[in-house]
C-alpha cells in the first residue's frame, strides 16, 4: 500500500508556534500526529511536544496493534501529568491531539483525538467521516444552538487538563485506494469549509499541492492562530477523485433525445 504525505506548520500571528506535528512510517504501520498546545496557560508548547514525541517514540519499535496505539495515547497523557508534577509553573499545561493510525498490511485505519484538532477522511473526493470537537461550541451545536457566542477555544477535554478524560477513538475503517486524510489543528480548519477542502482535492496531483491550495484559501483570511496540518494520501486519490467527479458530472447531464 503506497502512502504519501505532506506537512505544514506555521506560526500565524501568534508570538510562537505551540503546535507540534510528527509522523511515523514503516513497512507495516503509519502514524500521523498533530498536537496543539492549549493557549492561555503556561506550557502549552511543552505539552504538545511531550504528547507528540511520547506517542511516536512509544510506537517506533516496529509493528503496532490497535490496542498498542491506544496505550500509546494514554502514555502520552501520563507523560504530561508527570511533567506537571516536576515543574509547578506548568501544572496546568495541556494540549489537543489528533492521531491517525494505519495498518498497511491489513489496509486498516483508525484514529484518536482530544480537544478541537481534527481528522478528516475523504473517500472518492468527498468527506466520509470527521471527528467531533471536545468543545463547548460543539456541545451547543449538538443541542441545537448555532449562535451561542461562546468562546470557540473553550475545551472540555485535552491531554493534561485538570478534569482527566479519555481521548475519543474511532471505529476501524477498511481503507480503499484513493482515500485521503487531513489531520489538522483548529487554526487550519477554522478558515476552511468542507466544500473548499473537497474542491482543492479535485484540482491537484499530490498531497503537497493539496496543502498548498488549502493554505492559499486560509491566507485570504485572518491567521490569528498557529496552523498545522498533515495531508495523507493512500494510493492514488487524484485518479479516484477524478473518476468520481466525471461520474457525478455525467449523472447531472440532461438525458439525450
C-alpha positions in Angstrom: 0.0 0.0 0.0 1.5 3.3 -1.2 1.2 6.1 1.3 2.3 9.7 0.6 2.1 12.6 3.0 2.9 16.3 3.3 3.2 18.6 6.4 2.8 22.2 7.2 3.1 24.1 10.5 3.1 27.9 10.6 3.2 30.4 13.4 0.5 32.7 12.0 0.0 35.9 14.1 1.0 34.3 17.4 4.3 35.1 19.1 5.3 31.4 18.9 4.2 28.1 17.4 2.6 25.9 20.1 1.7 23.2 17.5 3.7 20.0 17.2 3.5 17.8 14.1 5.0 14.3 13.7 4.9 11.1 11.8 6.0 7.5 11.8 6.1 5.4 8.6 7.5 1.9 8.2 6.8 -1.2 6.2 3.9 -2.3 8.5 2.4 0.8 10.1 2.0 4.5 9.8 1.1 7.2 12.3 0.5 10.9 11.7 0.0 13.3 14.7 -0.9 17.0 15.3 -0.9 18.4 18.8 -1.9 22.0 19.6 -0.9 23.4 23.0 -3.8 24.9 24.7 -3.4 28.7 24.7 -3.9 31.0 27.8 -2.0 28.7 30.1 1.8 28.3 30.6 3.4 25.3 29.0 1.1 24.6 26.0 4.1 24.3 23.7 5.8 21.9 26.1 2.6 19.8 26.4 2.3 19.5 22.7 5.9 18.4 22.3 5.6 15.8 25.2 2.4 14.3 23.8 3.5 14.1 20.2 7.0 12.8 20.9 5.9 10.3 23.5 3.3 8.8 21.2 5.7 8.4 18.3 8.6 7.1 20.5 6.2 4.5 22.0 5.2 3.2 18.6 8.6 3.4 17.0 9.7 -0.2 17.9 8.0 -1.8 14.8 4.5 -3.0 14.0 1.8 -1.9 16.5 -1.8 -3.0 17.1 -4.9 -1.0 17.7 -4.6 -1.7 21.4 -1.0 -0.6 21.4 -1.9 2.7 19.7 -4.5 3.3 22.4 -2.0 2.6 25.1 0.5 5.0 23.5 -2.1 7.8 23.6 -2.7 7.1 27.3 1.0 7.0 27.9 1.3 10.5 26.3 -1.3 11.8 28.7 0.5 10.3 31.7 3.8 11.9 30.5 2.2 15.3 30.6 0.9 14.7 34.1 4.3 13.6 35.3 5.9 16.7 33.8 3.3 18.8 35.6 4.4 17.4 38.9 8.1 18.2 38.3 7.6 21.9 37.4 4.9 23.7 39.4 4.8 26.5 36.8 3.5 24.0 34.2 0.8 22.4 36.4 -2.0 23.4 34.1 -0.3 22.8 30.7 -2.4 20.8 28.2 -2.7 20.0 24.5 -5.1 18.8 22.0 -4.2 15.7 20.0 -5.3 14.2 16.6 -3.6 11.0 15.6 -4.2 8.9 12.5 -3.1 5.2 12.6 -2.7 2.9 9.6 -2.1 -0.8 9.4 -0.5 -1.1 5.9 -0.6 -4.9 5.8 -4.3 -5.3 6.6 -5.2 -1.9 5.0 -7.0 -0.6 8.0 -7.1 2.9 9.6 -8.3 4.3 12.9 -7.8 7.5 14.8 -7.8 9.2 18.2 -8.4 12.8 19.2 -8.8 15.1 22.2 -9.8 18.7 22.0 -10.5 20.5 18.8 -7.8 19.3 16.5 -9.5 17.3 13.8 -9.2 14.3 11.4 -11.0 14.5 8.1 -11.4 11.4 5.9 -12.2 11.9 2.2 -13.3 9.0 0.0 -13.7 9.4 -3.8 -13.2 13.1 -3.3 -15.9 13.6 -0.7 -15.9 13.9 3.1 -16.7 10.5 4.6 -16.2 10.9 8.3 -15.0 13.5 10.7 -14.1 13.8 14.4 -16.3 15.8 16.7 -14.7 18.6 18.7 -14.4 18.3 22.5 -15.5 21.9 22.8 -18.4 23.8 24.4 -19.2 25.3 21.0 -19.7 21.7 19.6 -21.9 20.8 22.6 -24.1 23.8 22.0 -24.4 22.9 18.3 -25.3 19.4 19.3 -28.1 20.9 21.4 -29.4 22.9 18.5 -27.8 26.3 19.3 -25.7 27.7 16.4 -25.0 31.3 17.6 -24.2 30.8 21.2 -21.4 33.5 21.4 -19.3 31.0 23.4 -15.5 31.4 23.0 -14.5 28.7 20.5 -11.3 28.0 22.5 -13.2 26.6 25.5 -12.4 22.9 25.6 -13.8 20.2 27.9 -11.1 17.7 27.0 -7.4 17.9 26.3 -4.4 15.8 27.3 -3.1 17.2 30.6 -6.3 19.0 31.6 -7.5 19.1 35.2 -10.6 17.0 34.5 -8.9 13.9 33.2 -10.9 12.3 30.4 -10.0 9.7 27.9 -9.4 10.6 24.3 -12.0 9.6 21.8 -11.3 6.7 19.5 -12.9 5.9 16.1 -14.1 2.6 14.7 -11.7 0.7 12.5 -12.1 1.6 8.8 -11.1 -0.6 5.9 -9.0 1.5 3.5 -9.7 2.0 -0.2 -7.3 3.0 -2.9 -7.7 6.8 -3.2 -8.6 7.5 0.4 -7.2 10.9 1.7 -6.9 12.2 5.2 -6.3 15.6 6.7 -5.0 15.8 10.3 -5.0 19.4 11.5 -5.2 21.9 14.3 -8.1 24.4 14.7 -6.0 27.2 13.2 -6.0 25.3 9.9 -9.6 24.1 9.6 -11.2 27.2 11.1 -11.0 29.2 7.9 -11.8 26.3 5.5 -15.2 25.0 4.6 -15.5 21.3 3.8 -16.5 22.0 0.1 -13.3 24.0 -0.2 -11.3 21.0 1.0 -13.1 18.7 -1.4 -12.7 21.1 -4.3 -9.0 21.5 -3.6 -8.6 17.8 -3.6 -10.2 17.6 -7.1 -7.7 20.1 -8.5 -4.3 18.7 -7.5 -1.9 15.9 -8.3 -0.1 15.5 -5.0 -0.8 15.9 -1.3 1.7 18.7 -1.2 -0.3 20.6 -3.8 -3.5 19.9 -1.8 -2.0 21.5 1.3 -0.7 24.5 -0.7 -4.1 25.1 -2.3 -5.9 25.0 1.0 -3.2 27.2 2.5 -3.9 29.8 -0.2 -7.6 29.9 0.9 -6.5 30.3 4.5 -4.1 33.1 3.6 -7.1 35.2 2.4 -8.5 35.1 5.9 -7.0 36.5 9.1 -4.5 34.0 10.5 -4.6 34.8 14.2 -3.6 31.3 15.4 -0.9 28.7 14.7 -1.9 26.4 11.8 -0.7 22.9 11.3 -1.8 20.0 9.1 -0.7 16.7 7.7 -2.2 15.6 4.4 -2.1 11.8 3.8 -2.9 10.0 0.6 -3.4 6.3 0.3 -2.9 5.0 -3.2 -3.9 7.5 -5.9 -6.6 10.0 -4.7 -6.1 12.2 -7.7 -7.2 9.4 -10.1 -10.1 8.1 -7.9 -11.4 11.6 -7.3 -11.3 12.5 -11.0 -13.2 9.3 -11.9 -15.8 10.1 -9.2 -16.1 13.7 -10.4 -16.6 12.6 -14.0 -19.3 10.1 -12.9 -21.1 12.9 -10.9 -21.0 15.2 -13.9 -22.4 12.5 -16.2 -25.3 12.0 -13.8 -26.1 15.7 -13.8 -26.2 16.0 -17.6 -29.7 16.1 -19.2 -30.7 12.8 -21.0 -30.1 12.8 -24.7 -33.1 12.5 -27.0 
